[in-house]
Amino acid sequence: MEQHSVQADLVAVLIAVTGGQPRILTTSSGLALPAGPFTSNHRSLQISLRAWVEKQTHHPLGFVEQLYTFADRERSQDLGTRAISISYLALTREFDAAGAAQPGWQDWYRYFPWEDWREGMPELVAQQIAPALRSWADAAADSVARSARWQRAAMTFGLEDQEWNEELVLQRYELLFEAGLVAEAWRDGVSAPAAQLLPGAAMSNDHRRILATGIARLRAKIKYRPVVFELMPDEFSLLQLQQTVEALAGRGLHKQNFRRLIEQQALVEETGQTTVAGAGRPAKLFRFRRNVMLERAIAGNKLPLARTH
């Protein structure tokens, strides 16, 4: 029986929100996620990851959760070696404790421009993705397959009156991969390149797939656990909080309903301070009630979405 050695590494999806934009830490000029070999110096993978990341970013991690173990056979890099990547999602800050910017941070919509629905459906979806997926569906072998392909495309991308589900990040990326619309598909020999590849930066190996997994997990988690506060400063306005949730969800939220939800959940309390007056009226500052609300739901099962036209 043929023996294969196993090479295991840790891959980190490190997320911050800066200036109302969701950011991820990358390496290799934005081509890869931070990754390194697993070492047995710590009693658990999570402790190993925390130590490794905090050494790299000079910032303590807040929420950390294992995402997925990627162990597909085609991930083997060398003859006789099985490559396994253990991925983690972690929330941190883009700036270190001294306020200095750290290199390598990128806007996650650079990699998934079709995921930003804060102002409604992006032109990219209507003008490029929908026609490309229609062509892919029409190229199927028979009418049953054509119908199935288009139904999948419509449900995944919110086409033809289907509702957009912000959590289907991985399904959308895998559909575009299957249709040959992203560079990784034809690079890896899975499919022939489409006539026109979509905008959106490719990543090394399967790191864009891992990133999609992390974004989807976080978009789901902010609806039932208050992890978003791990990304906030000690004091913040409700507008800053709303913009952070919008950045992560890729959806615009209804202002009054969002504030009513936060009040009902009793997740924050006033600090008695206000923002420095700028062009508008100073805003009240709040803090997260961490001592009593660690496991309270932030938004039930739905976000208070704003209506789009």
PLY file of the C-alpha trace (Angstrom):
ply
format ascii 1.0
element vertex 309
property float x
property float y
property float z
element edge 308
property int vertex1
property int vertex2
end_header
0.00 0.00 0.00
1.42 3.36 -1.02
2.38 5.59 1.91
1.94 9.36 1.87
3.41 11.83 4.29
1.17 14.63 5.50
2.13 18.29 5.52
-0.13 20.39 7.76
-0.23 24.14 7.92
-2.41 26.81 9.50
-4.17 29.38 7.33
-5.66 32.44 9.00
-8.58 34.56 7.80
-7.87 37.67 9.88
-10.61 40.29 9.65
-10.76 43.92 10.74
-13.06 46.80 9.85
-11.34 50.11 9.18
-13.06 53.27 8.02
-16.28 51.37 7.38
-14.59 48.80 5.10
-14.03 45.08 5.78
-10.33 44.27 5.65
-8.30 41.06 5.58
-4.64 40.51 6.33
-2.72 39.12 3.35
0.81 38.21 2.36
2.69 38.10 -0.97
1.35 41.50 -2.06
-2.25 40.45 -1.52
-1.99 37.06 -3.25
-2.26 34.85 -0.18
-3.63 34.58 3.32
-1.19 34.34 6.24
-0.09 30.73 6.49
2.60 28.78 8.28
3.52 25.27 9.31
1.80 23.79 12.33
4.14 23.27 15.25
3.55 21.19 18.36
4.92 23.82 20.75
1.44 24.54 22.14
-1.22 22.28 23.63
-3.84 23.20 21.02
-4.09 24.43 17.44
-5.97 27.54 18.53
-3.30 28.54 21.04
-0.66 27.93 18.38
-2.59 30.14 15.95
-3.05 32.92 18.51
0.65 32.99 19.34
1.67 32.94 15.69
-0.78 35.66 14.60
-0.13 37.93 17.56
3.59 37.70 16.81
2.91 38.71 13.21
0.37 41.49 13.85
1.50 42.74 17.28
-2.17 42.84 18.25
-4.13 40.45 20.50
-6.84 38.45 18.79
-10.42 38.64 19.94
-12.80 36.00 18.62
-11.11 32.92 17.10
-12.88 29.95 15.54
-11.76 27.02 13.44
-13.25 27.20 9.95
-12.51 24.06 8.02
-9.78 21.56 7.23
-8.97 21.57 3.52
-7.56 18.17 2.60
-8.59 17.52 -1.00
-6.30 15.14 -2.87
-5.52 17.72 -5.55
-4.00 19.96 -2.87
-0.91 17.70 -2.72
2.08 19.80 -3.60
4.83 17.23 -3.96
4.89 13.61 -5.04
4.06 11.47 -2.05
3.00 14.42 0.12
-0.56 15.16 1.23
-1.13 18.87 1.92
-3.65 19.71 4.63
-4.59 23.26 5.60
-6.39 23.92 8.88
-8.09 27.29 8.54
-9.15 29.68 11.27
-11.31 32.80 11.38
-10.08 35.52 13.73
-11.08 39.11 14.46
-8.44 41.74 15.17
-7.49 45.36 14.39
-5.67 46.70 11.37
-3.61 49.08 13.49
-1.32 47.92 16.28
-1.45 49.13 19.88
0.66 52.17 19.01
-1.72 53.16 16.21
0.73 52.22 13.46
-0.62 50.76 10.23
0.45 47.20 9.50
1.33 46.11 5.96
-0.68 43.58 4.01
-4.26 44.63 4.75
-6.68 44.56 1.79
-10.37 45.32 1.30
-12.12 41.95 1.03
-14.35 43.29 -1.77
-11.19 43.47 -3.88
-11.51 39.67 -4.10
-15.33 39.46 -4.14
-16.68 42.67 -5.72
-20.05 41.02 -6.39
-20.59 40.59 -2.63
-21.03 44.32 -1.84
-24.78 45.03 -1.90
-24.73 47.97 0.51
-26.10 50.20 -2.27
-28.25 47.49 -3.83
-27.35 45.02 -6.60
-23.90 45.86 -8.01
-23.73 46.67 -11.72
-21.24 43.82 -12.02
-23.95 41.28 -11.19
-26.49 42.60 -13.67
-24.13 43.54 -16.49
-21.50 40.77 -16.41
-22.28 37.92 -14.06
-25.90 37.30 -15.05
-25.17 37.22 -18.84
-22.08 35.04 -18.31
-24.03 32.56 -16.18
-26.83 32.53 -18.76
-24.29 31.59 -21.44
-22.87 28.90 -19.17
-26.36 27.52 -18.54
-27.21 27.55 -22.25
-24.05 25.54 -22.97
-25.30 22.56 -20.95
-25.87 19.27 -22.76
-29.68 19.17 -22.62
-32.72 21.19 -21.57
-32.90 19.60 -18.11
-29.28 20.47 -17.38
-29.73 23.97 -18.82
-32.72 24.61 -16.58
-30.94 23.24 -13.52
-27.88 25.39 -14.16
-29.90 28.58 -14.57
-32.08 27.87 -11.53
-28.93 27.41 -9.45
-27.46 30.65 -10.81
-30.65 32.62 -10.14
-31.00 31.34 -6.58
-27.34 31.86 -5.77
-27.01 35.37 -7.21
-30.48 36.74 -6.45
-31.60 36.88 -10.08
-35.14 36.86 -11.48
-36.82 38.02 -8.27
-34.90 35.54 -6.13
-33.79 36.97 -2.78
-30.09 37.68 -2.31
-28.70 35.66 0.58
-25.53 37.33 1.85
-24.36 34.10 3.49
-23.91 32.16 0.21
-20.42 33.56 -0.40
-18.77 30.17 -0.89
-21.59 28.84 -3.11
-21.31 31.87 -5.38
-17.55 31.56 -5.68
-17.79 27.82 -6.39
-20.44 28.44 -9.06
-18.23 31.01 -10.78
-15.33 28.56 -10.48
-17.38 25.80 -12.12
-18.44 28.18 -14.89
-14.80 29.09 -15.58
-15.37 32.76 -14.74
-12.57 33.11 -12.15
-8.88 32.74 -12.89
-8.32 29.92 -10.39
-10.59 27.58 -12.40
-8.60 27.49 -15.60
-5.31 27.97 -13.77
-5.95 24.69 -11.99
-7.17 23.01 -15.18
-10.72 22.51 -13.88
-12.38 24.26 -16.81
-11.55 26.25 -19.90
-11.38 30.01 -19.41
-14.57 31.89 -20.22
-14.56 34.57 -22.88
-14.18 37.20 -20.18
-12.98 36.63 -16.64
-14.78 38.58 -13.94
-13.20 41.39 -11.93
-11.92 40.28 -8.56
-8.34 39.52 -7.57
-7.27 35.87 -7.68
-5.27 34.33 -4.85
-2.63 31.62 -4.62
-3.59 27.97 -4.16
-7.18 27.80 -2.83
-6.90 30.83 -0.57
-9.81 32.70 -2.19
-12.00 29.67 -1.46
-10.79 29.71 2.15
-11.49 33.45 2.35
-15.01 32.90 0.98
-15.57 30.31 3.71
-14.45 32.79 6.36
-16.64 35.63 5.07
-19.68 33.35 4.92
-19.08 32.10 8.46
-18.77 35.64 9.85
-21.85 36.89 7.98
-23.88 34.12 9.57
-22.37 34.54 13.03
-23.05 38.29 13.39
-26.77 37.48 13.32
-26.79 35.40 16.48
-23.65 36.21 18.44
-22.28 39.72 19.19
-18.83 39.10 17.73
-19.00 42.40 15.84
-18.02 44.16 19.07
-14.62 42.48 18.84
-13.98 44.79 15.89
-15.10 48.00 17.61
-13.00 50.44 19.64
-13.72 50.74 23.35
-16.10 53.64 22.65
-18.12 54.08 19.46
-21.19 55.77 18.05
-24.22 53.81 16.90
-23.48 55.00 13.35
-20.00 53.47 13.55
-21.52 50.24 14.81
-24.09 50.17 12.00
-21.42 50.87 9.37
-19.33 48.00 10.72
-22.22 45.54 10.50
-23.05 46.81 7.00
-19.42 46.39 5.91
-19.38 42.75 7.03
-22.85 41.82 5.78
-22.49 43.69 2.50
-26.03 45.01 3.02
-27.48 48.39 3.87
-29.40 48.43 7.17
-32.47 50.41 8.17
-31.14 53.03 10.60
-34.10 53.29 12.99
-34.74 49.54 13.03
-31.06 48.83 13.68
-30.97 51.24 16.63
-34.21 49.82 18.00
-32.74 46.32 17.77
-29.59 47.35 19.64
-31.69 49.00 22.36
-33.96 45.96 22.70
-31.00 43.61 23.03
-29.40 45.86 25.67
-26.01 45.19 24.10
-24.55 48.65 24.69
-24.61 51.40 27.27
-23.91 55.12 27.03
-20.50 56.35 28.20
-21.65 59.93 28.84
-19.24 61.14 26.16
-19.86 62.41 22.64
-17.85 62.52 19.45
-15.85 65.64 18.67
-18.09 68.05 16.81
-17.50 68.03 13.07
-19.85 68.98 10.26
-22.85 67.55 12.10
-24.17 67.32 15.62
-21.95 65.42 18.11
-23.03 61.80 18.50
-23.34 59.92 21.78
-20.66 57.33 22.47
-21.44 53.83 23.69
-19.57 50.80 24.99
-20.31 47.11 24.70
-21.78 45.53 27.85
-19.26 42.71 27.67
-19.66 41.53 31.25
-23.29 40.53 30.83
-23.77 40.04 27.09
-21.09 37.70 25.80
-23.56 35.16 24.47
-26.59 37.35 23.74
-27.93 37.40 20.19
-27.27 40.54 18.21
-29.94 40.19 15.56
-31.97 37.01 15.80
-32.16 35.39 12.39
-32.33 38.49 10.19
-30.63 41.84 9.76
-32.84 44.98 9.67
-32.18 45.57 6.00
-32.90 48.85 4.27
-35.17 48.72 1.25
-33.35 48.91 -2.08
-34.75 49.89 -5.44
0 1
1 2
2 3
3 4
4 5
5 6
6 7
7 8
8 9
9 10
10 11
11 12
12 13
13 14
14 15
15 16
16 17
17 18
18 19
19 20
20 21
21 22
22 23
23 24
24 25
25 26
26 27
27 28
28 29
29 30
30 31
31 32
32 33
33 34
34 35
35 36
36 37
37 38
38 39
39 40
40 41
41 42
42 43
43 44
44 45
45 46
46 47
47 48
48 49
49 50
50 51
51 52
52 53
53 54
54 55
55 56
56 57
57 58
58 59
59 60
60 61
61 62
62 63
63 64
64 65
65 66
66 67
67 68
68 69
69 70
70 71
71 72
72 73
73 74
74 75
75 76
76 77
77 78
78 79
79 80
80 81
81 82
82 83
83 84
84 85
85 86
86 87
87 88
88 89
89 90
90 91
91 92
92 93
93 94
94 95
95 96
96 97
97 98
98 99
99 100
100 101
101 102
102 103
103 104
104 105
105 106
106 107
107 108
108 109
109 110
110 111
111 112
112 113
113 114
114 115
115 116
116 117
117 118
118 119
119 120
120 121
121 122
122 123
123 124
124 125
125 126
126 127
127 128
128 129
129 130
130 131
131 132
132 133
133 134
134 135
135 136
136 137
137 138
138 139
139 140
140 141
141 142
142 143
143 144
144 145
145 146
146 147
147 148
148 149
149 150
150 151
151 152
152 153
153 154
154 155
155 156
156 157
157 158
158 159
159 160
160 161
161 162
162 163
163 164
164 165
165 166
166 167
167 168
168 169
169 170
170 171
171 172
172 173
173 174
174 175
175 176
176 177
177 178
178 179
179 180
180 181
181 182
182 183
183 184
184 185
185 186
186 187
187 188
188 189
189 190
190 191
191 192
192 193
193 194
194 195
195 196
196 197
197 198
198 199
199 200
200 201
201 202
202 203
203 204
204 205
205 206
206 207
207 208
208 209
209 210
210 211
211 212
212 213
213 214
214 215
215 216
216 217
217 218
218 219
219 220
220 221
221 222
222 223
223 224
224 225
225 226
226 227
227 228
228 229
229 230
230 231
231 232
232 233
233 234
234 235
235 236
236 237
237 238
238 239
239 240
240 241
241 242
242 243
243 244
244 245
245 246
246 247
247 248
248 249
249 250
250 251
251 252
252 253
253 254
254 255
255 256
256 257
257 258
258 259
259 260
260 261
261 262
262 263
263 264
264 265
265 266
266 267
267 268
268 269
269 270
270 271
271 272
272 273
273 274
274 275
275 276
276 277
277 278
278 279
279 280
280 281
281 282
282 283
283 284
284 285
285 286
286 287
287 288
288 289
289 290
290 291
291 292
292 293
293 294
294 295
295 296
296 297
297 298
298 299
299 300
300 301
301 302
302 303
303 304
304 305
305 306
306 307
307 308
